[in-house]
């Protein structure tokens, strides 16, 4: 009996060690460039087992924050992190029109083929969920499981994100919002540098439930963390107010019902980006999916409720 108890304690501790992020994770991954249509695309992969592709948010972010929070899954899976075109260590596009959801999906599929992988699990956070869904809809035969974290199912939902944030900023920081109103009245839009500097200076409270001091894990060698050309290319020139670009015509709602892929959908009750009003709609569009609302989280539940989050994800990934 004592042996069984010790064995159980060991097993639980061991699982906990596997489940929690590793502060030295960035030292374990190395940039590796794959040529796709003449572009160098940075792909960092490690581990053995069922492969998982992780898609970062933005659009415009490098993969590094996803690696910091999910790289430890190399202990049980082959994990794959991609700097999409124009992001991180990957090449910039010769033409900004190449920045699109469709092209991100294309690159993901090219990486899968070049790594000679069969079925993959796709996990997307924020904008990364858009890539995950678009990939699963286009290549359902290639997808084993799907996880959507603080995601978006449509351009309409992305517009709700803009409206939510602008309402919060205007009502909570009226003094600063006067500058926004003044610039808008002069014809400045999101992609204008002067406007972007003012708009980007607002606090990020709407992203978190409580602790705004929480930080993503980042490597000592900094990647290019953000590319506005990608962001405005995919979301539109006035992306912070009126969704345009590739995103405005994106709508997965009809196609999601057709997917027969085990899916986990994670939302944050206090998420001012991927708003709960729209997130709960996934219950209608994917009624067979496992939907979990994190009651003490905003846009990054893996940071705000890590024990609950990783236990949930571990259990989902372990299911046959």
N, C-alpha and C positions, 0 to 999 in steps of 0.2 A: 504494500500500500504506500509506504514511504517512497519507494522507488518510483511508483507511478506519479506521485505528487511532485517529486523533483523533476521527473521527465516532463510533466505538464507545465511546470514553472519555466523550465528551460525552453520548451517549445514556444510558450507565449512571449518570453523575452526575445528569443531569436526572431520571431515574426515581427515584433515591435522594432527590432533593429533594422530589419529589411524594409519595413514600412516607412520609417522616418527619413527625411532628407539628410544628406551627408554634406557637411560644411566643406569638405575637401573634394567634392564631386568634380569640380572643373579641372582638377589636375589629372583626372582619369580619362578625359576626352581630348581628342586632338582634331584640329581641322583637317578635312579631307575633301579635295575638290574633284567634282565630277563634271565632265564637259557635257552640256546639253545645248544643242543648237548653237554652238560656238561660244556659249557663256560658261564661266566657271561658277559652279554652284557648290557652296560649302555644305557638306553632309557629315555630321558627327554621329557615329554609331558605336555601340559597345554591348557586349553580353551575348548570351545564347538563349534559345527558346523561342516561343511565339513572338513574332515581331510587333512592335508598337510604334506607330508614327505619331509624333507630337507636333501640333500646329500652333504657332504663337499668335498672339493678338496684334492689334494695331488697327488697320493694316499699316505696316511700316516697322514693326519691331523685329529685332534679331531673335534668334532662338534661345539666347543664353538664359533668360529668366525661367523658361520652361525646363531647361537642363538643370538649373539650380533647384527646382522644386520636384522634378520627376526623374532626374538622371539616375537616382538610386535604384530604379526598377531594372537596371542592367543585371542585378543579382538574380532575377527570375525570368527576364525576357531579353530579347535583342531590342534595344531602344534606338530609335532613329530621330535625329533632330535636323531640320533643314532650314538653312537661311535661304528663303525664297529670293527671287530676282530682285536686286536693289536693296537687300537687307543684310545686316551682319557683314560677314566676310565675302559674300557673293558679289558678282559683277553687277554694275548698274545696267539698266536697259538702254539701248541706243535710242529708243523712242518711248516716251512715257505711256503711249497707248498699249505697250506690252504689259503694263501693270494691270492685271485683271484677276478676278477670281478664277476664271477659266484657265488662265496660264499657271496660276498656283496649283490647280488640280493637275494640269498637264505635267508640271515639274514633279509633283509627288508621284505620279504614275511612272514617269521616266526613272526616278530614283528606285522605285520598287523593282522595276525590270532590271536595272543595272546591278542592283544588289542580289538579283536572282531569288527574290522572295515570292512565296505563294500568297496565302491570305494574310492580311494585316489587320491589327486593331488600330483604329484612328481615334485620337484624343485631341480635341480642340478647345482652347480657352478664348473667350470673347470672339474677336474676328476669326481666330483659328477654328472656331466651331462652324463658321460659314464654309471654310475650305473642307472640313471634315464631312459636312452634310453634302456639299456639292460632289465630293469624291464618291461618297457612298451611293448617291443617286446615279452617278454616271457609271460606276464600276461596282455594283452590288456583289458581283461574283468574287471580287477581290477582298471583301471586307468580312472579317470574323466578328468583330464587336465595334461598337461606337460609344464614345463618351463625350458629352457636350457639357462644358463648364461655363456658366454665365454666358450663354450663347444667344444667337439671333437666327430667327427663321425666315426673315424677310426684310426688304427695304423699308417696309412700313414699321417694323419693329425697331430698325435702326433710327428712323425718324423720331420714334418715341423716346429713344435714348437722348437725342439732341434736345427735344422739348423738355425732357425731365431735367437734364443738366442746366439748361438755360433758365428754367423756372427756379431751380434751387439757387443758382448764382445770383439771379436778379432779386429774389426775395431775401436772401441771407446777406448779400453784399451790395446793397443799393448804392453805396458810395462809389465802389469800383465799377458797377454796372453803368453809371453815368458816362464813363469813358467809352464803354462799348457802344452805348446809344449814340454818342457823339460821332464816333468813327463810322458807324453804320449809316448815319445821316449824311455823311460825306461820301458815301459810296464804297467804303472799304469792305472787303469780304474776307472769309476765313483764310484764304491762301495768300493774302497780302501780308508781308513781313511785319509791318507796323501794327496791324490789327492782331496778328497772331501772338505778338509779344505781350500785348495787353490781355488778350483772352486767355493765354496760357499761364498767366500769373495768379489765377484764382486757386484757392486751396482745394485739396482733393478729398474733402470730407465725404462727398457723395459716393466715393468709391468704397469707403469702409463703414463698418457698423459702429465702431467705437475708436479704435486706436489708430490714428493717422500716422503714427511713428513706425508702423510696420513697414519693412523694406523687403523687396525681392532680393534673393541671393544673386550676386553678380560676380563674374570672374575678375581676378587681378588684372589680367590683360583685357581691356575693355573692347567690346565689339562696338560697331556702329549701332547705337541703340535705337535710332529712329530715323526714318527717311520720309520727309514731308511729300516728296514727289510721289511716293507710293501711296501715301494716305489720300492726298487730293486726287491722284489718278484713279483710285478705286471708289472713293466716297463722293468725289465731286469738288469743284473749285470752292464752293461755299459750304463745305462739309459740316461745319459746326451748327448750321442753321437749316439748310435745305439739302437733303440727301440727293445726290445725283450720281454721275459716273456709272460704274458697273453695278453698284449696290442698288440703285433705284429700281432696276429691272429684275432684281433677285427675289424670288419667292418660292420657298421649298414646301409650302403647306400642303399642296395637293399630292406632291410626290412622296412626302414623308410617310403617308398612310400606306403606300405600296411597299415600303421596305420591310423585309422580314429578317432584320438583323438585331440581335440582342443589344439594347441601348440603355445607357444610364444617363439621365439628365439631372444636372446639379444647378440649383439656383440659390441666390442669397436674398433673404427677406428685405435687406436694406440696400440692395443694389440699385444705384441711381443710373446705371449704364444699361445693363440688361434687366429691364424693369420687371418685377414680379407680375404686374398686370398682364404683360405679354408672355412671360415665361410659363405661367400656368396653362397657357393655351396649348403647350406641347402635350398636355394630357388628352386633348382632343385630337390633335394631329398624329400622335404616336401613342395610342391608348395601351399598347402592350409594353411600352418602355417603363423602366423603373425611374420614377420622378421623386427627387428628394429636395425639399426646401431647407436650407440652412438658416435657422432662426436668429443666429447671432453673427451673420456675415453680410458683407457687401459684395463687391465684384470679385474678390479673391478669397473664397472660402477655405482654400488650402492653407492660407496664412492665418486666417482668423479662428478657424475651428479645425486645426490640423489633425488631432487625434480622431475625431469623428470622420473627417474627410478621408484620410488614408485608410482607415478601417473599411469604410464603404468601398473605396476604389479597389483595395486588396481583395475583398470578398467578391466583387464583380468580376475582376480579372481572373480569379481562381475558378469561376464557374465553367463547367463544360458546355 
